Structure formats: C-alpha cells, structure tokens
C-alpha cells in the first residue's frame, strides 16, 4: 500500500515537473530564446515520454532552428504516442517534402486527410515545398 502511494506520488511529481519545464520552454520560445527553450523542452520530454504535445512543440522549435531531421524524429515520437495527431502528420509531411522524401510526404498527407485535413490546401503547400527543395539542389 505504501509502495503504491509512493509510486503514484512520484508519477504525479514527474507530471508536475514536466509541465513546469514545458511551460518555461514555451515561454523562452516566445521570447526568441531557442536554446533555452530547447533545454526546457528536452527536460519536459525526458520527464514525460507520453506527452505528444511536448514532442510536437519541440519539433516546431527545431524547424525554426533549421533542424528538419531532428524535427521529423520528434514528429515521429508525437505520432507514436498519439497516432491521431493530425498536426504532427501535417508538419512531418512538409518536412519530408522539404528534405526531398516525396513518397513519405505523400504517405503523411494521406494519413492527415484520413484524420480530417483539407487535401487541396495541404497538397498545394507540399508542392511549394517540393519546388523549393528542387531549386535548392
């Protein structure tokens, strides 16, 4: 009984701590301090491996920092925790398109559309990114 209480207490403390780090990470991101934001979001993710929103927000920060490959990894983690995370599919499809992985981008488009995304606008954005990626090569 005591062990069960302590386990629940510890789990609750991890959740509170994760929320603390997540909130500070988001605050630093809004203040234009990406390295501090990344530090706090990393801590939040370590404390809460089931927080799809943490991985999603960290992926968006990584995009802003010019790290699309790392962002894809975090979108993968968000989708693994929450397979119905439409925004993660949308953004991951764009990162795949930007990095030249058109087939993977299209797979994510299909998954996002199945979850309710607007196909025409999404495919238009993917086409723009594809053109941008092809011009960069």
Buried (B, 14 or more C-beta within 10 A) or exposed (E): EEEEEEEEEEEEEBBEBBBBBBEBBBEBBEEEBBEBBBBBBBBBBEBBEEBBBBBBBBBBBBBEBEBBEBBBBBBBBBBBBBEEBBBBBBBBBBBBBBBBBBEBBBBBBBBBBEBEBEEEEBBEBBEEBBEEBEEEE
